[in-house]
Amino acid sequence: MGIKQLMSLIQEKAPKAIKHLQLDILTGKIVACDASMAIYQFLIATQTMKQGIGIQEMRDSEGNLTAHLVGLFSRTIQFMENGIKPVWVFDGKPPELKDHVLDKRKELKEGAEEEKERAIEAGDLETAKRMAGRSIKITPEMMQDAKKLLKLMGIPIIEAPSEAESQCATIAKLGLAYGTASEDMDSLTFGTNYLLRGFNSKKEPIIQIELAQVLAGFGMTHDQFVDLCILCGCDYTTNIPGIGPIKAFKYIEECKTIEEVIKKIEKENENPAKKKKYAIPANFNYEESRKLFNEPDVITDKAVLQEALKWDKPDEAALKDFLVAGKGFNDVKVENGLKRLKACQGKTNQARLDCFFKAGPPKTSALSNPATKPTKGGAGAMPGKKSMPAKK
């Protein structure tokens, strides 16, 4: 989920923080990628519905889902061809404060699965597909396959102690990456310099959100921004019923901290002439949530992270064996992908040299104004199901 309605708040209060970019503007940069978020998107993007058949998904001969591997293979090559060096970051153990959210998500997935089956029986394909997306489950085996694929491609992976987006943000804050590629808005709360979204769109440019511009537009320090995000609603605690993003913004703008907001609400509630507007829930764990945002469980040793950020040549034989023999991928398409991967490895190295010797600020795009309606495709991220069909 991330932070409730944070994007709409940024659009209203800090529009200068948002830019629309073509992918090649990130040439020569390292990008920390939230693997779990991307894998979830790949699985949704490749689901199709057919009358009388039901949901069709990309699977190997043993019935295991493979769309996440197709997506990672294609997305990584796409990054490299644009001179971008991706590092994929995987989730570790979620913080205990998130247990209530995970339990609720599990319950919703089970309900969506049941509704999907009913919709298929009724021939309601639209509802069935919508529920199929909500019921997707990512298994540990799928994650292990994803890590294996990336290692065979010569792409660095980092296994976060806890949440991937917090580790991505840390990598960026340490100056080891330009920013974070994720759809989770709490990447900004964790302090990433730049949040990059929208890679799954084939026609639209990617969206870049700059944290410094968000803080400037909001007129807040990062500590105040963290409190704002908690008030808006985050994954770690329940929020105060009735307080949406606009009211949360006004409260933090005036009171600066959640403690002062609570004092103000309690004082307002003491007035017998006024009806109590807001009630502070007993399980409003804002202090613990604040600590998780400010002191997340992440790898902070710069030397350890630098050692992990190494891009190698792909292990061609092992990669072919894994994808073609093991997962039933089309051998010609895998071979073509390998050729593209090898060809662009030199490009990323040259791009890094070019960026080192060039003076002045980074390239800008005609689409950099958030008010400008994009006219050209940018991200071209996830190819359709036909891009990597399995052998029949």
N, C-alpha and C positions, 0 to 999 in steps of 0.2 A: 504493500500500500504506500509506504513512504509517509509523506506529510499531506494531510487533507487540504486540497484546494490551494496548495502553495503556488502552483504555476499560475493560476488565475490572479493571485495576489501580486505576483511579480509583474504580470502583464499590466496590471493597473497602476501599481506604485513604483515600479522600477523597469519600465519598458526598454531602457537603454542597455539593460543587462542581457537582453536577448538578441542574438544574431542568427541569421540563416546563412549557412556556409555550404559550399560545394566541398566534396570530400578531399579533393587534391590540395585544399588550403592547409590541411594538416600534414602535408608532406614533410618528412624529416623529423616528425615528432613521435614520441612514445606515448601510447594511450593505454591506460589501465582499464581492462574490460571486465565487467560483472558477468561471469560465466553463467550463473544460474538464471539470471534475467534473460540473457540472450537465448539460452537453451529453451526456456519456456516459450519465448516468442517463435522460435523455429518450429516447435511442435504444433503450435496453434496455426501458423501460416501454411502448413502443408496438409491440414485436414480438409477433406472434401466429402460431400454428401451425394449419394446417388439413389434415386428412387428404386425401391425394391432391393437395394443392397445395403444401404445404411452408410456408416462412416468408413471412409477409406483413408488409411494412414500408411506412411512409408515404413515397411517392416522387412526384416531379413527372413530367411527360410525357416527360422525357428520361432517366428512371430514377435521378435524383439523390435521395438521402435528404433528407427535409424535417422529420422528427420533431423535430430540434433547434431548428428555427425555430418550430414550433408550441409547443414547450415554453418557449422564451425569451419568445415573445410572451405566452403565458398566464401564466407565472410573474411576468414583469415587471408586467403589469397587476394581478395578484393582490397583489403587494407594494404597488403604488401605491394600490390600493383600501383597503389597511390602513394607509395613511399612512406607509409605509416608502419611503425613497429608495434604490434599489439603484444601485451602481456595479459594472459587470461587468469583471473583471480577467482578461486572457488571458495564457497562457503565452508566454514567449519561448524562448530557447535553453536547453535543460537543461544543468546543470553536468556536466562530464566525469566526475565521480565516479559519476554516475547511469547511465553508458553500459552497465555490466554488467547493470543492472536492465532497461533498455530493450531490450537485446538478448534477454534472457530472456523478457520480455513478448512480443516479436515472435515468438519461437520458439513460445511457448505459444499465441498467437493462430493461428499457422499450423496447429499441431496440432489446435486446437479447430475450425478450419474444416474440416479433413479428417474429423474425427470427426462433425461436424454433417452433412456430406454422406452419410456412411455411415449415420447414424441416420435420415435422411430416406428413403433407399433401403429401409431395413429397416422403415419405418413407426413408428419409435420417436419419437413427437412430443415426449415429455418431455425425452429426452436431446438431441434436436435443438434445442429451444428453449434449453436450458441452455448448449449449446455455441455457439449463435448469439450469446448475450450475451457470451460470452468472446472471440468472434472479431471483435467490432465494431472498426472502424478509423475514426478521425476524420481526415479529409483536410484539407489546407490550404484547399481550396476551401470546405469546410463551415465552417471558421473565418472565412473572409472573408465568407461569406454571413451568418453570425451577427453579425459586427461591423457589416455594412451595415444589417441589420435594426434593431439597437439604436440606431444613429446616426439612422436615419429615424424612430424612435420618440421621439427627443429624449433618450435615456438615455446618460449618460456611460460611456465605456469607457476602460480603461487597459491598454496593452500593456506587460507586465512585461519587464524585460531578461532575466529567467530564469524562475523558477517563480512561478506565480500566487499560491499560498498564502503564500509569503514576502512578496510585495508586498501582499497583503491584510492580513497581520499588521502590516506597517509602517504602512499607512494607519491601522489601528486604534491602534497604539502612538503615532502622532503626534496622536491625538485628532481625526482627520478622519472616523472611522467608529466606530460602536458596537462592531462585532465582525466576524468572518469567517463567511460562509456557505459551508461545505464539509464533505465527509465525511472529508477527510484529517486525521487526528489530529496530524500534524506541524505543523499550523497553531499549535497550542499550543507546540510546541517552538520555533517561530519567534517566539513571544511575543505572539500575539494576546490581547487582554483577554478576549474571549468567543468561543467557538466555537459556531456554530449549526448543528445537524445535523437530518436527517430531514424536509426539506421535500418530499420525494417521497411521503410517506405521506398518504393522503387522510383517514384516520380518527384517526391519533395526533397529539398535540401535537408541536411541535418540541422538540428537546433542546438546552439551553444548558449549556455547560461553562465555568465561570469559572476562569481561570488562577490568580488570587490564592488562591482556595479550594483548588485542586489543590496548590499549593505549601505552603499552610498544613497541609493534611491529610497531605501527604507529609513535612512537617518539613524541607523542602529549600529551598535558594536556587535561582534559575533556572539558574545554572551547573551545579549538581548535577543538576537536572532534565534538562538537555540531555545530560549524561553518562549518566543513567539511560536516556533514550530511545535513545541510541546502543547501549548494552548490550542493551536489549530487542530491537533490530533495526530498522534504518532503511533508506532507499533508497540510501544513499551508500556503505555498506561491508558486507562480510560481518560476521556477529556471531561470538561465541565459541560453538562447538558445545556444547550441553548447558545453556547458561545461558538460562533463560526469564525472564519478567517478575518472578516472586517472588524468584528468586535474585539477579537484577539489582538489585532494590530493596534486598535485604539487604546486598549488597556496597556499594552507594553509601551506604546508611544508615551503614554501619560505616566505610568507607574514604574517602568524600566525593568522590574523583576516580577516573577510569579508571586513571590512572598508579598509584595506590595499590592499586587492585584487581589490576592486573597483577603488581605486586610481591608481593602476598599469594598469588596463584595460583602464581607461580614459586617462592615459598618453600615452599608446600605440596607442590609437585612435586619439590622437592629431598629430601624425606623418603623414604628408600628403603623404609621400612616401609609406606608407603601407595602405593596405585595412583594414577597420575596421572589426576585426574578431568577436568581441563580443559586444553586445548591452545590457545595463542594463535595464530591463523592469521597467516601472513606478510602477508596482504593485509587485516589488520584496521586500516583507515585511520581510526582514531578521531580523530586530531588534525585531519585535513583535514575530516572530517565535522563536528566541533565548530566549526571556523571557518566552514563553510557555514551552520550554524544561527545562529551569533552575528554573522556578517558576510555575510549573503546579498547577492547582486547585485540590488539593488532601487533604485528611485527614492526618494531620501530628502529631496529639496528640497521643503519644505512648500509654498512658493509655487507651484511647478510642479504639484504635486498639487491644490492648491486651484483653480488655473486649470482643471484638467481636470474637476473636480467641478461641472459645470454641467448642469442639467436644462432642456431647451428644449421648445417645442411640437412635436408630431409633424409631419412633412412628409406630410400626408395623401395628396396626389396621388401622390407618389413611392412611398409605402408601399403603396398599393393596386396601383400598377403592378408593384412588386417581388413582392408576395405573390400577387396574383390573376393578372395577366398573365404574370409570370415563373415563378411556382412552382405555379400551378394551384389556389390556395386558393379556398375558397368566398367569393364577394364579400360575401354577406350577413353571414357570420360575421366577416369582416375589418372590415366597416363597424360591426358591433356592438362589436367589440373597440376600435375607434377611439373610439367614443362613450364607452365605459367609461374609456379612457385619458384623454380630455380632461376627463371629469367628475371624475376622481380627482386630476388635477394640482392643482386648487384645494384639494382635501382635504389633500394633503401640505403645502402652504404653510400652511394653517390649523392643521394639527396641529403644525407647528413653532412657530407663535405660541402655541398653547395650552400646549405643553410649556414654553415660555419663561416664561410668566406663572404657571404652577402651582407651588406650593411643595411641599416634602416629597419623599420618595423616589418612584421610579417605581411604577406599579401592580404589584401582585402577583397571582398567579393561585391559584385553589384547587388547581391542579395543580402548584404549585411544589415540593411535597415529593416527592423522587424515590421515596419509598416508596409514594406514593399512586398507585393504578392509575387512569390516565386513562379517563374515561367519555365524553368528547365529542371530536369531530374538531377538529383545529386547523389543521394546515398546509394541507390540501386542495390540495396543490401541483400536481402534474402531472395534467391531465385525461386521460381515456382517448382512444383513437384517434378516437372519434366527435366530439370537441370541435372539431376543425378539419379536416373531411374535404376531400380534394382534389376538384376538379370531375371529373365523369366525362364 
